[in-house]
Amino acid sequence: MAAVRICVCGDEGTGKSSLITSLVKDVFVTAKIQSVLPQITIPPSLGTPENVTTTIVDTSALPQERIALNKEIRKSNVILLVYSDHYSYERVGLFWMPHFRSLGVNVPVVLCANKSDLSTSSENAAQVVDDEMLPLMAEFKEVDSCIRTSAREHHNINEVFFLCQKAVTHPIAPLFDSKESAFKPAAVSALKRVFYLCDRDQDGHLNDAEIHAFQTKCFGKPLGADDLNNIKQTVSKISRDCVTAKGINEQGFLLLNKFFAEKGRHETVWIILRTFQYTDSLSLKDSFLHPKFDVPPFSSAELSPSGYRFFVDLFLLFDKDNDGGLKPSELNALFAPTPGLPPPWADSSFPSSTVRNEANHITLQGWLAQWSMTTFTSPATTLAYLAYLGFEPPDPRSMTTIALQVTKARKRRKRPGRVERNVLHAYILGGASAGKSALLDSFLARPFSPTYHPTIKPRTAVNSVELPGGKQCYLILEELGELEPAILENRTKLDACDILVYTYDSSDPDSFSHISDLRTKYPHLDGLPALYVALKADRDKTTQRAEVQPEEYTSGLGMSKPVHVSVTWESISELFVRIAEVAVWPATGFPKSEEEVGDRTNLYIALGAVVCAGAAFVAIWRRVRKD
């Protein structure tokens, strides 16, 4: 909020101009003043809420000034509506509030009962609130707050304009339903997320240390011992069950904030919510959920060490029974402050896409693999969930993007060398019943099932693979299903792929022809590293009904012969290491003849250097001979 513009409205003679002059002069002006004052501006340096610039505009209620009045009402973001007697009070509900609505404005209204010095009864204040103000607040939701003032006695002058400022900078309407005397659902949801993030040990209570950390984060200073006890006593008076030896529970936290809102201290609630990146509409800031993070072409996104550490800590925190797996109830508790499971997880049929234990609970290995795949395919999703789940960068000035890193671009795959990536993506291609689904199941250590289930939608499996030398990477295997033609025609999809794995059933004579047909139909697939795999090697090998047998086919391409393997063999794990190796060293996945061309180029360069050196030697020898 950059500025607050207050439009002071009300019938003639209610003291609107006197209120403004009393604020400016800090004393009641007895001399006659002009009927409509020029607008005044209060700079942020004068202790305004949120350090905003405040403009106060005086208006006239005369019929001939109605156009100017309507113009100022539409320009304002808060209205100070003043009345001073029974007649002007009746006009609030009969004329002014309906008039604001007819103009289509939706701004808070602060109701001011001016000239309280004319009251004769000491009990009149409570009577005014009950008889006049509360009925109007109940009838018109636009009425944000009410106050009694006196320009003559300088009573509540600063306070009434402070209420106007606060109605804009700390609005009560999005938070609290005055009719129901309860927080609105969005406010409850936001405060529950705040409690979740502050409950560091996830025991359902804020202990003293967590309350001190919360206080310091939101208000910049820790609570004193007396203040902490007062807070606990306040909550206990509302509900004894909300304060235990462990601390204040979630319900007690909500009741404490409700107490602040009911006592007119809703700015305290707003300070808390804004500290945790909420907007005035009680949604998280878009810049917080979706910070700028660009992944250049031919590069990919991965979790950084701090990102992996955060997800490891999160897993360990919510694995309450310490069984090494997150069961559904623990996953639900973990994702409580989020919209639910990330959308890409539903697309990948989580949790069947990653590693689970015997009880079908996701393991730490599977948890990290799933987030590695999410970051690779949709870094924006990971950034949003880091924000939802409370990732805090080591440096407060940093953003959640520090939990991610961008890999070095890989443009020339055929050039010998290593790809600097820790997450690798492989497309598993092959004809129907070639064994692709069984391969993915084996990758996730699932038991083999002889029952054939055709794959309709794309299916993914992600797991960690240890390369020779001990380096660990994450490998994503994707079976394309019926979308295989569309994906193979999509150059962007292919650019994100690290290796193509051509599979066929070595016991089915019609299986290999699918591979040769694919390579003929999509010649651009030659631009990607590839590996040929003969599955179901535990069965009798048969001659393929193809122009060329698989071994001759790959030999003619200058490629390694197909790897013969079965998902029922223990050696199947070596295949996944081989896939990862080719993805990391992509030049090994291309025809050797092309590599030889590359080597011959280097040879030409070396020969050229030798020739140049020889020519230089001859020139020097001739010069020496002449001398």
ABEGO torsion letter per residue (X at the ends): XABBBBBBBEBBGAGAAAAAAAAAAGBBBABBBBABBBBBBBBAAAGBBGGBBBBBBBBBABAAAAAAAAAAAAABABBBBBBABAAAAAAAAAAAAAAAAAAGBBBBBBBBBBGAAABABAAAAAAAAAAAAAAAAAABAABABBBBBBAAAGBGAAAAAAAAAAAAABBAAAABBAAAGBBBAAAAAAAAAAAAAABAAGAGBBBAAAAAAAAAAAAGBBBBAAAAAAAAAAAAAABAAABBAAEBBAAAAAAAAAAAAAAGAAAAAAAAAAAAGBBAAGBBBAAAABBBBBBBBGBBBBBBAAAAAAAAAAAAAABAAGAGBBBAAAAAAAAAABAEBBAAAAAAGOAAABBBBAAGBBBAAAAAAAAAAAAAABAAAAAAAAAAAGBBBABAABBAAAABBBBBBBABAABBEBBBBABBBBBBBEBBGAGAAAAAAAAAGBBBBABBBBBABBBBBBBBBBBBGGBBBBBBBBBAEAAAAAAAABAAAAAABABBBBBBBAABAAAAAAAAAAAAABAAAAABBBBBBBBGAABBBBBBBBABBAAAAAAAAGBBBBBBBBAABAAAAAAAAAAAAAAABAAAABBAAAAAAAAAAAAAAAAAAAAAAAAAAAAAAAAAAAX
